[in-house]
């Protein structure tokens, strides 16, 4: 598969609208409280008959300080005494969840996110992994993909060594930007030395993959200043990079109200940053995977994309397409059988359910056949930039041109703009359309057609 990318400024300006990131389809805005713990249990029972491997996601919501740009579900606090009561409930949930799955099913993927998982002490990190192993059958290090999100301000060499001993073999490091003025404006003061110390420790301990997270569009960023950060990152040669667009939505995310909008780069400067970043990463040998993600050509993500086995879920791109996902912790989302289910959003409600012996699942959705079909089409496009039409017809017993007549109408104009090619055999996203893959996927989204007014998603670029 050709993995090139072309930057067309005029097209990007014309197509730069709000839209889903498609970590799920239907997206979480369609989740409903009619899907409850009973529906979740029924999905788990169906799932056991499949024998599919498992993926576990743990949400650790605590952060020591709040980064003003953050749109994550987090609790900013310096009170470390909040961790033990949270973990106590997580262990209760682990027990309840493990009772619902067949013991022969293997966990091939595990991810700790947040918040900042390393908010926990070394003893608590060890205790959490020990509890997980007691309740679930974790694959060995040669098979399992065990990843953790790291704030370099909350980790050191000893902590990295502990994480490797616990089984973690991948990590993502939050950097965002090394420029001191930018860091001050978003309340994330993090030295380059702190970041590099963690990265070097991870390499010396044998972590298989390290990903660096950057954000463009933050206050005071310029193409020149962001290029300096990018050069420092390229120099240490991480396996993966995520270069996220900062979505300024202060009406939805309170910390963003502390960012002065006048300090944000103008749209033209933001696009310049994006263009120069893509050009520099491509020049340095990185492959554009899609949706802000870049990887070395020999990385598993790039190889999976070439092989047609790449997948996308709530943690982003994944090489484990056939896993059922169990979400553990407050706000976590799971994907079991043909359903999505989400845990309580507030700590008090989450604690109350578990103290009463109840699963904390409070909403979700059971996918219809149409949902499953459309999810498959969106996944193919967002992961592989192409869709084999005869394969889709055979998989779902449909006439593609009839079933997706409306979508094909929408794609016709995009094809005219050179974003993609469509014929009877294939939809192929061209290099100039790859940055706009969200727009293309939106043509297959049946829920967007029913929306009126603002839809609450971030801009695609």
CORCOR-V881323 format. One record per residue. RES is the residue in three letters. SS is DSSP state (H for helix, E for strand, C for the rest). D_FIRST is the distance of its C-alpha to the first C-alpha in Angstrom with 2 decimals. Layout:
res: [RES;RES]
ss: [SS;SS]
d_first: [D_FIRST;D_FIRST]
This chain:
res: [UNK;UNK;UNK;UNK;UNK;UNK;UNK;UNK;UNK;UNK;UNK;UNK;UNK;UNK;UNK;UNK;UNK;UNK;UNK;UNK;UNK;UNK;UNK;UNK;UNK;UNK;UNK;UNK;UNK;UNK;UNK;UNK;UNK;UNK;UNK;UNK;UNK;UNK;UNK;UNK;UNK;UNK;UNK;UNK;UNK;UNK;UNK;UNK;UNK;UNK;UNK;UNK;UNK;UNK;UNK;UNK;UNK;UNK;UNK;UNK;UNK;UNK;UNK;UNK;UNK;UNK;UNK;UNK;UNK;UNK;UNK;UNK;UNK;UNK;UNK;UNK;UNK;UNK;UNK;UNK;UNK;UNK;UNK;UNK;UNK;UNK;UNK;UNK;UNK;UNK;UNK;UNK;UNK;UNK;UNK;UNK;UNK;UNK;UNK;UNK;UNK;UNK;UNK;UNK;UNK;UNK;UNK;UNK;UNK;UNK;UNK;UNK;UNK;UNK;UNK;UNK;UNK;UNK;UNK;UNK;UNK;UNK;UNK;UNK;UNK;UNK;UNK;UNK;UNK;UNK;UNK;UNK;UNK;UNK;UNK;UNK;UNK;UNK;UNK;UNK;UNK;UNK;UNK;UNK;UNK;UNK;UNK;UNK;UNK;UNK;UNK;UNK;UNK;UNK;UNK;UNK;UNK;UNK;UNK;UNK;UNK;UNK;UNK;UNK;UNK;UNK;UNK;UNK;UNK;UNK;UNK;UNK;UNK;UNK;UNK;UNK;UNK;UNK;UNK;UNK;UNK;UNK;UNK;UNK;UNK;UNK;UNK;UNK;UNK;UNK;UNK;UNK;UNK;UNK;UNK;UNK;UNK;UNK;UNK;UNK;UNK;UNK;UNK;UNK;UNK;UNK;UNK;UNK;UNK;UNK;UNK;UNK;UNK;UNK;UNK;UNK;UNK;UNK;UNK;UNK;UNK;UNK;UNK;UNK;UNK;UNK;UNK;UNK;UNK;UNK;UNK;UNK;UNK;UNK;UNK;UNK;UNK;UNK;UNK;UNK;UNK;UNK;UNK;UNK;UNK;UNK;UNK;UNK;UNK;UNK;UNK;UNK;UNK;UNK;UNK;UNK;UNK;UNK;UNK;UNK;UNK;UNK;UNK;UNK;UNK;UNK;UNK;UNK;UNK;UNK;UNK;UNK;UNK;UNK;UNK;UNK;UNK;UNK;UNK;UNK;UNK;UNK;UNK;UNK;UNK;UNK;UNK;UNK;UNK;UNK;UNK;UNK;UNK;UNK;UNK;UNK;UNK;UNK;UNK;UNK;UNK;UNK;UNK;UNK;UNK;UNK;UNK;UNK;UNK;UNK;UNK;UNK;UNK;UNK;UNK;UNK;UNK;UNK;UNK;UNK;UNK;UNK;UNK;UNK;UNK;UNK;UNK;UNK;UNK;UNK;UNK;UNK;UNK;UNK;UNK;UNK;UNK;UNK;UNK;UNK;UNK;UNK;UNK;UNK;UNK;UNK;UNK;UNK;UNK;UNK;UNK;UNK;UNK;UNK;UNK;UNK;UNK;UNK;UNK;UNK;UNK;UNK;UNK;UNK;UNK;UNK;UNK;UNK;UNK;UNK;UNK;UNK;UNK;UNK;UNK;UNK;UNK;UNK;UNK;UNK;UNK;UNK;UNK;UNK;UNK;UNK;UNK;UNK;UNK;UNK;UNK;UNK;UNK;UNK;UNK;UNK;UNK;UNK;UNK;UNK;UNK;UNK;UNK;UNK;UNK;UNK;UNK;UNK;UNK;UNK;UNK;UNK;UNK;UNK;UNK;UNK;UNK;UNK;UNK;UNK;UNK;UNK;UNK;UNK;UNK;UNK;UNK;UNK;UNK;UNK;UNK;UNK;UNK;UNK;UNK;UNK;UNK;UNK;UNK;UNK;UNK;UNK;UNK;UNK;UNK;UNK;UNK;UNK;UNK;UNK;UNK;UNK;UNK;UNK;UNK;UNK;UNK;UNK;UNK;UNK;UNK]
ss: [C;C;C;C;C;C;C;C;H;H;H;H;H;H;H;C;C;E;C;C;C;C;C;C;C;C;C;H;H;H;C;E;C;C;C;C;H;H;H;H;H;H;H;H;H;H;H;H;H;H;C;C;C;E;E;E;E;E;E;E;C;E;E;C;C;C;C;C;C;C;C;C;C;C;E;E;C;C;C;C;C;H;H;H;H;H;H;H;H;H;H;H;H;H;H;H;H;H;H;C;C;C;C;C;C;E;E;E;E;E;E;E;E;E;C;C;H;H;H;C;C;H;H;H;H;H;H;H;H;H;H;H;H;H;H;C;E;E;C;C;C;C;C;C;E;E;E;E;E;E;E;H;H;H;C;C;H;H;H;H;H;H;H;H;H;H;C;C;C;E;E;E;E;E;E;E;C;C;C;H;H;H;H;H;H;H;C;C;C;C;C;H;H;H;H;H;H;H;H;H;H;H;H;H;H;C;C;C;E;E;E;E;E;E;E;E;C;C;C;C;C;C;H;H;H;H;H;H;H;H;H;H;H;H;H;C;C;C;C;E;E;E;E;E;E;C;C;C;C;C;C;C;C;H;H;H;H;H;C;C;H;H;H;C;C;C;H;H;H;H;H;H;H;H;H;H;H;H;H;H;H;H;H;C;C;E;E;E;E;E;C;C;E;E;E;E;C;C;C;H;H;H;H;H;H;H;H;C;C;C;E;E;E;C;C;E;E;E;C;C;C;C;C;E;E;E;E;E;C;C;C;C;E;E;E;E;C;C;E;E;E;E;E;C;C;C;H;H;H;H;H;H;H;H;H;C;C;C;C;C;E;E;E;E;E;E;C;C;H;H;H;H;H;H;H;H;H;H;H;H;H;H;H;H;C;E;E;E;H;H;H;H;H;H;H;H;C;C;C;H;H;H;H;C;H;H;H;H;H;H;H;H;H;H;H;H;C;C;C;E;E;E;C;C;C;E;E;E;E;C;H;H;H;H;H;H;H;H;H;H;H;H;C;C;C;C;C;H;H;H;C;C;C;C;C;C;C;C;E;C;C]
d_first: [0.00;3.79;6.17;9.33;12.35;15.46;18.90;21.20;24.53;26.18;23.51;23.47;27.25;27.34;24.98;26.18;27.85;28.38;26.13;25.12;22.62;21.94;22.55;24.24;24.83;27.65;28.11;31.15;33.27;33.57;35.00;38.59;41.57;42.26;39.60;41.66;42.15;43.32;40.17;38.15;40.23;39.63;35.85;36.15;38.22;35.65;32.91;34.93;34.76;30.96;31.12;27.93;27.68;28.72;27.65;30.52;30.64;33.87;34.92;37.40;38.57;40.81;40.45;43.22;42.75;41.04;38.34;39.12;35.52;34.87;34.00;33.75;36.33;38.51;42.17;43.22;46.22;47.91;49.71;48.25;50.71;48.41;45.98;48.24;49.01;45.35;44.38;47.30;45.76;42.27;43.87;45.54;42.29;40.64;43.52;43.28;39.53;39.74;42.42;40.01;37.37;37.83;38.51;36.26;33.10;31.24;30.03;26.61;26.00;28.66;28.63;31.64;31.49;34.09;36.11;36.24;36.32;38.10;40.94;42.12;44.36;43.44;45.70;44.13;40.57;41.80;43.68;40.75;38.49;41.43;42.02;38.41;38.61;41.90;40.52;37.01;35.49;33.01;30.53;31.02;29.49;27.11;25.53;26.46;24.66;27.65;27.18;29.73;29.97;32.32;34.59;35.49;38.98;39.52;38.41;39.61;39.10;41.30;39.43;36.04;37.59;38.92;35.57;34.05;37.06;36.60;33.13;30.79;27.89;25.82;27.16;26.41;28.89;30.09;30.77;30.27;32.06;34.40;36.59;40.07;40.91;37.81;38.50;42.09;41.22;39.05;41.31;38.86;40.56;38.39;38.74;36.05;38.06;37.88;34.11;33.70;36.31;34.37;31.07;32.92;34.68;31.48;30.12;33.48;33.64;30.31;28.11;24.58;22.85;24.31;23.03;24.92;25.62;26.54;27.82;28.10;30.84;33.68;37.21;37.91;34.35;33.66;30.68;32.71;33.72;30.28;28.91;31.56;30.41;26.76;27.86;29.82;26.89;24.52;27.40;27.37;23.64;22.85;19.78;18.97;20.37;21.10;22.41;24.21;25.97;29.68;30.87;34.61;36.20;39.70;41.11;38.98;38.85;42.24;41.31;39.52;42.94;43.90;41.40;43.00;40.89;42.39;40.72;37.16;35.16;35.23;32.16;31.59;31.80;29.42;26.77;27.54;26.97;23.57;22.53;23.93;22.41;18.82;19.60;21.32;18.79;16.01;18.65;19.43;16.01;14.86;11.46;11.97;11.38;13.37;17.08;18.59;16.74;15.43;14.86;15.04;12.01;14.17;15.14;14.85;13.22;10.24;10.19;10.77;7.94;5.53;8.27;8.75;12.15;12.46;15.65;17.93;21.73;24.76;23.84;20.45;17.08;17.72;16.55;19.55;18.79;21.85;24.58;27.55;28.33;31.97;32.99;36.08;38.23;39.31;36.85;34.16;31.96;31.02;28.79;30.70;30.13;29.73;31.40;31.21;34.39;35.56;38.40;41.32;40.73;44.13;45.47;48.81;47.37;44.92;47.84;50.17;47.92;47.41;51.07;51.96;49.63;47.22;43.45;42.61;40.08;41.40;38.78;35.49;34.19;33.73;30.76;31.55;29.54;28.38;27.32;25.27;23.55;22.79;21.68;19.09;17.75;17.83;16.18;13.16;12.86;13.84;11.62;8.26;9.10;9.41;12.24;12.96;16.62;18.21;16.94;18.46;21.57;22.07;21.67;24.21;26.29;25.99;25.78;22.95;24.54;27.84;26.88;24.78;26.85;27.62;24.06;22.98;25.96;24.87;21.34;22.99;24.31;21.05;19.46;22.50;21.80;18.32;16.61;14.75;14.91;16.66;17.78;19.23;16.04;13.52;13.51;10.61;11.30;11.39;11.64;15.38;15.15;13.24;16.56;18.14;16.11;19.49;21.13;18.70;19.18;22.88;23.06;22.76;25.33;28.62;30.64;30.05;31.74;34.91;35.12;37.70;38.23;36.29;33.73;33.71;30.03;28.88;27.50;23.75;23.87]
